[in-house]
Amino acid sequence: MPSWRKPAGMALILTIILVWAIIVASFSGPIERLHAIVQCVIYLVAGIVWILPLKPLLRWMETGLWRDPGPR
């Protein structure tokens, strides 16, 4: 029987992406007034930052543990 953590984790991943997209889009007005190179850097960083919480989430989906148990 499949674990309930996988569908719950996928729903949480989609929620993280949606919330992050809304946050970044809400700052589009001030960002558009900046130089094009600065805009590129901001959007590049914003496009990568949302990935940071995924490692513990993916670990939880697979093992049920939020933290790495360390060496065995």
N, C-alpha and C positions, 0 to 999 in steps of 0.2 A: 504494500500500500504506500503510495507517495506521501512524503512528509508535507504537512500543512505549511511548513516554513517556506517552501519554494514559491507557492502562489502568493503568500503574504509578502515575501521579500520582493517579488516582481512588482506587486502593487506599490510597495514602498519606494522602489526604484523609480517607477513612473511618477509617483507623487513628488519625489525629490527633483526630478527633471522638470516637471510642471512648475513647481514653486520657484526653482532657480531661474527658469525662463521668464517668469512673471517679474521676479526681482530685477533681473538684468534689463528687461524691456522697460521697466518703470524708470530706469536711469538713462534711457536712450536720448531724451531731450538734452540734458546737460552734456552727455557724451558727444552728441552730434556737433556741438559747438567747438570741440577740440580739434586739433590738427589731425589729419587722416592717419598719420603714423601712430599717434597716441591712441586713436580709436582702435586701430588694428591690434595694438598691444593689449588694450583693455579687453577687447572681445576675445583675443587669444587666451588670455589668463582666465577670463570668465568661462570660456569653453572647456578649460581643463580643471578648474577648481571644483566643479560639481562631482568630479570622479573621486575625490579624496575620501568621502564617507563610504564609498562602495566596498572597499577591501574588508572592513569588519562586517559589513552587511552580507557580503557574499560568503564570508567564513561562517557567519551565523546560519545562513541558509543551508550550508553543507553539513555543518557539525553541531549546530545548536549552541556554540560558544562565541561570545563577542570578541574575546581576546585570544591571542595565540597562546596555546598551552605551554610553549617553550620546548626545549629539547626533551626527548623521551629517553 
